[in-house]
Amino acid sequence: MSTNKKAVLAIENLLSRQEYMVYQGNDLAKAFGGLSSFEQRVLDYCFSFVKKEDKAREVYEVTALEIIKHFGLNTSGQNYQRIAAAFKRLNENTALYLP
């Protein structure tokens, strides 16, 4: 596959996650009430990887750098700490497994 096709696919994948949103009226969003706005946005980003044809045991991976780029943050230590704190809170307060 040429580099250009890879770039186009990467951009299409990113854009499909950019429009992802969890509505506050749905049961999933209610189940994760009490999260900060940033924590909810990180959770939404992680959920954006899930497709309806995925299997129940599907594993998804994301890096802090990918989240930083997605949210347009700078790569300072403070933002890495913010993301780590969000994952820690999601891990402790939800049924998600976030190693």
Residue pairs with C-beta under 8 A, 6 or more apart in sequence:
14 70
16 48
17 45
17 48
17 49
17 70
18 70
20 44
20 45
20 47
20 48
21 44
22 28
22 29
22 40
22 43
22 44
22 47
23 29
24 30
28 47
29 40
31 94
32 40
32 43
32 93
32 94
34 93
35 43
35 89
35 90
35 93
36 86
36 89
38 82
38 86
39 86
39 89
39 90
41 71
42 67
42 83
42 86
42 87
42 90
43 90
43 94
43 96
45 62
45 67
45 70
45 71
46 60
46 62
46 96
49 60
49 62
50 58
50 60
64 80
64 83
64 84
65 75
67 73
67 83
68 74
68 75
68 79
68 80
68 83
73 79
87 98
90 96
90 98
91 97
91 98
